[in-house]
Amino acid sequence: MIEKSKRLKKLGFQNSQEIIEAEIEISRLKKLQHENNQKENLTKAINYFSVKYPLYKFITIESVKKICQKYNLIYGTINNYIGKVPDKNLKQLEEFKIDDIDKCYVREEISIFSNTVYSISYENYFREIKSRSEYERYLCFTSDREINFGISPLEIVASISDFDIKNMNIENFKLVKMVKIPDPVVLQPIFFNNEKFYLIITAWGIESEDQIILNELNN
């Protein structure tokens, strides 16, 4: 079908039923291939991080969003977190370490004129920057954009009242009135085969007992 559609297009049959059917089939096969590749990559990532860091639960971005939906929470970087951190969890954060090669790096393109973020991408530039300080930031200027590059900071899942949301938007999750409860989950961004995942460093509050968060090997 696909081969015939190419031959028909070459002759000028741009809108024939066979070409339309072939394009639908091509789209279906590409989507199926993409889904299979994602599943394969996820399986490899789970195996890699579960063996390398058995005391820390591996979690995907989709699972983070499920926790947010379930408990009416949002997630963001820890620099915007204004809540408290219990001593026990602070100790866990201080003791947490991962190899440089597993760290996730964030690249932001920002408009110089409007301070609008054009795009954010996550990458692993370990080989290029391994000799530099892990807290160093790089600035690159184009005609209208500033590119910031550095290690992706820790992220945290918490109640909206525990975040400084001034000059920030909340996307994907509706802003609702919530009861303030001590419920954060602290996440370490990690990178594997061009995809961003997370390790859960520590959690407290009711969702720390949720099956999505709970690490069976550490309980």
C-alpha positions as CSV (number, residue, x, y, z in Angstrom):
1,M,0.0,0.0,0.0
2,I,2.7,2.4,1.0
3,E,4.9,1.6,-2.1
4,K,1.9,2.0,-4.4
5,S,1.0,5.4,-2.9
6,K,4.5,6.6,-3.6
7,R,4.1,5.6,-7.3
8,L,0.7,7.3,-7.5
9,K,2.1,10.5,-6.0
10,K,4.9,10.5,-8.5
11,L,2.4,10.4,-11.3
12,G,0.4,13.3,-9.7
13,F,-2.4,11.4,-7.9
14,Q,-2.2,13.6,-4.8
15,N,-5.7,13.0,-3.5
16,S,-6.5,9.4,-4.4
17,Q,-8.2,7.2,-1.8
18,E,-5.2,4.8,-1.8
19,I,-2.8,7.6,-0.9
20,I,-5.0,8.8,1.9
21,E,-5.3,5.3,3.3
22,A,-1.5,4.8,3.0
23,E,-0.8,8.1,4.9
24,I,-3.2,7.0,7.7
25,E,-1.4,3.6,7.9
26,I,2.0,5.4,7.9
27,S,0.8,7.6,10.8
28,R,-0.5,4.6,12.7
29,L,2.8,2.7,12.3
30,K,4.9,5.7,13.4
31,K,2.8,6.2,16.5
32,L,3.0,2.5,17.3
33,Q,6.8,2.5,16.8
34,H,7.1,5.6,19.1
35,E,5.0,4.0,21.8
36,N,7.1,0.8,21.6
37,N,10.3,2.8,21.8
38,Q,9.1,4.7,24.9
39,K,8.1,1.4,26.6
40,E,11.5,-0.1,25.8
41,N,13.3,3.0,27.1
42,L,11.3,3.0,30.2
43,T,12.0,-0.6,30.9
44,K,15.8,0.0,30.5
45,A,15.6,3.1,32.7
46,I,13.8,1.3,35.5
47,N,16.3,-1.6,35.4
48,Y,19.3,0.8,35.3
49,F,18.2,3.1,38.2
50,S,16.6,0.4,40.3
51,V,19.9,-1.5,40.4
52,K,22.1,1.5,40.8
53,Y,20.0,3.3,43.4
54,P,17.9,0.6,45.1
55,L,17.0,2.8,48.1
56,Y,15.3,5.4,46.0
57,K,12.1,5.0,44.1
58,F,12.2,5.6,40.4
59,I,9.2,7.6,39.1
60,T,8.1,9.1,35.8
61,I,6.8,12.6,35.1
62,E,3.4,11.0,34.4
63,S,3.4,9.5,37.9
64,V,4.3,12.8,39.5
65,K,1.3,14.4,37.8
66,K,-0.9,11.5,39.1
67,I,0.2,12.4,42.6
68,C,-0.6,16.0,42.0
69,Q,-4.1,15.2,40.7
70,K,-4.8,12.8,43.5
71,Y,-3.8,15.1,46.4
72,N,-4.5,18.5,44.8
73,L,-0.8,19.5,44.7
74,I,1.6,21.1,42.2
75,Y,5.3,20.6,41.6
76,G,8.2,22.9,40.9
77,T,11.8,23.6,41.7
78,I,12.9,23.9,45.3
79,N,13.9,27.5,45.0
80,N,10.2,28.4,45.0
81,Y,9.4,26.2,48.0
82,I,8.6,28.3,51.1
83,G,7.4,25.6,53.4
84,K,9.2,23.7,56.2
85,V,11.5,20.7,56.0
86,P,11.5,18.3,58.9
87,D,15.0,17.4,60.4
88,K,14.7,13.8,59.4
89,N,14.0,14.7,55.7
90,L,16.8,17.3,55.7
91,K,19.3,14.6,56.8
92,Q,18.1,12.4,53.9
93,L,18.5,15.2,51.5
94,E,22.1,15.9,52.7
95,E,23.1,12.3,52.5
96,F,21.6,11.8,49.0
97,K,24.2,11.5,46.1
98,I,24.1,10.3,42.5
99,D,26.8,10.0,39.9
100,D,27.4,13.0,37.6
101,I,26.7,10.9,34.5
102,D,23.0,10.4,35.7
103,K,22.4,14.1,36.4
104,C,19.9,16.0,34.3
105,Y,20.8,19.3,32.7
106,V,18.3,22.0,31.8
107,R,18.6,24.4,28.8
108,E,16.4,27.4,28.8
109,E,16.0,29.9,25.9
110,I,14.7,33.2,27.2
111,S,13.6,36.3,25.2
112,I,16.0,39.2,26.1
113,F,13.3,41.8,25.3
114,S,10.2,40.2,27.0
115,N,11.8,37.8,29.5
116,T,9.6,35.1,28.1
117,V,10.8,31.5,28.1
118,Y,10.8,30.2,24.5
119,S,11.7,26.7,25.3
120,I,13.0,24.4,28.0
121,S,14.8,21.1,27.1
122,Y,16.5,18.5,29.3
123,E,19.8,17.0,28.3
124,N,22.9,15.2,29.6
125,Y,26.1,17.1,28.8
126,F,28.2,15.2,31.2
127,R,31.1,14.6,28.8
128,E,31.3,18.3,27.8
129,I,31.2,19.8,31.3
130,K,32.5,17.0,33.6
131,S,35.6,19.1,34.5
132,R,33.6,22.1,35.6
133,S,31.9,23.0,38.8
134,E,28.4,21.4,39.1
135,Y,26.9,24.7,40.2
136,E,28.4,26.7,37.3
137,R,25.9,28.3,34.9
138,Y,26.5,29.2,31.3
139,L,25.0,32.2,29.4
140,C,24.9,32.4,25.6
141,F,23.4,35.3,23.8
142,T,21.9,35.4,20.3
143,S,20.2,38.4,18.6
144,D,17.1,38.1,20.7
145,R,17.6,35.2,23.1
146,E,19.6,34.3,26.2
147,I,20.4,30.6,26.7
148,N,20.8,29.4,30.3
149,F,22.4,26.0,30.8
150,G,23.1,24.2,34.1
151,I,22.2,21.2,36.3
152,S,18.5,20.7,36.7
153,P,17.7,21.7,40.3
154,L,15.8,19.4,42.8
155,E,12.0,19.5,42.4
156,I,9.3,19.2,45.0
157,V,5.7,18.2,45.0
158,A,3.7,20.2,47.6
159,S,0.6,22.2,48.3
160,I,0.3,25.4,46.4
161,S,0.4,27.4,49.7
162,D,4.0,26.1,50.1
163,F,5.2,27.8,46.9
164,D,6.1,31.3,46.1
165,I,4.0,31.7,42.9
166,K,4.5,35.4,42.3
167,N,5.1,36.1,38.6
168,M,4.6,32.4,37.8
169,N,1.9,30.4,35.9
170,I,0.4,27.1,37.0
171,E,-0.2,24.8,34.0
172,N,-1.9,21.4,33.8
173,F,-3.4,21.6,37.3
174,K,-6.3,23.9,38.2
175,L,-5.7,26.4,41.1
176,V,-8.0,25.4,43.9
177,K,-8.4,26.3,47.6
178,M,-6.7,23.7,49.7
179,V,-6.1,22.9,53.3
180,K,-2.5,23.4,54.2
181,I,-0.9,20.1,55.2
182,P,2.8,19.1,55.4
183,D,3.0,16.9,52.3
184,P,6.0,17.4,50.1
185,V,7.8,14.9,47.9
186,V,11.4,15.9,46.9
187,L,12.5,14.7,43.5
188,Q,15.9,14.4,41.9
189,P,15.7,14.9,38.1
190,I,17.7,12.2,36.2
191,F,18.3,11.6,32.5
192,F,18.4,8.3,30.5
193,N,18.4,7.9,26.7
194,N,17.1,11.4,26.0
195,E,14.3,11.2,28.6
196,K,13.8,12.9,31.9
197,F,12.8,10.8,34.9
198,Y,13.0,11.2,38.7
199,L,14.3,9.5,41.9
200,I,12.4,10.2,45.0
201,I,14.8,11.4,47.7
202,T,12.4,11.9,50.6
203,A,8.8,12.5,51.3
204,W,6.6,13.4,54.3
205,G,2.9,13.7,54.9
206,I,0.0,11.5,53.7
207,E,1.2,10.8,50.2
208,S,4.5,9.4,51.5
209,E,2.6,6.2,52.1
210,D,1.1,6.2,48.6
211,Q,2.0,3.2,46.4
212,I,3.3,5.5,43.7
213,I,5.7,7.0,46.1
214,L,6.5,4.1,48.4
215,N,9.8,2.3,47.8
216,E,9.3,-1.3,49.0
217,L,13.0,-1.9,49.4
218,N,13.3,1.0,51.8
219,N,10.4,0.2,54.1
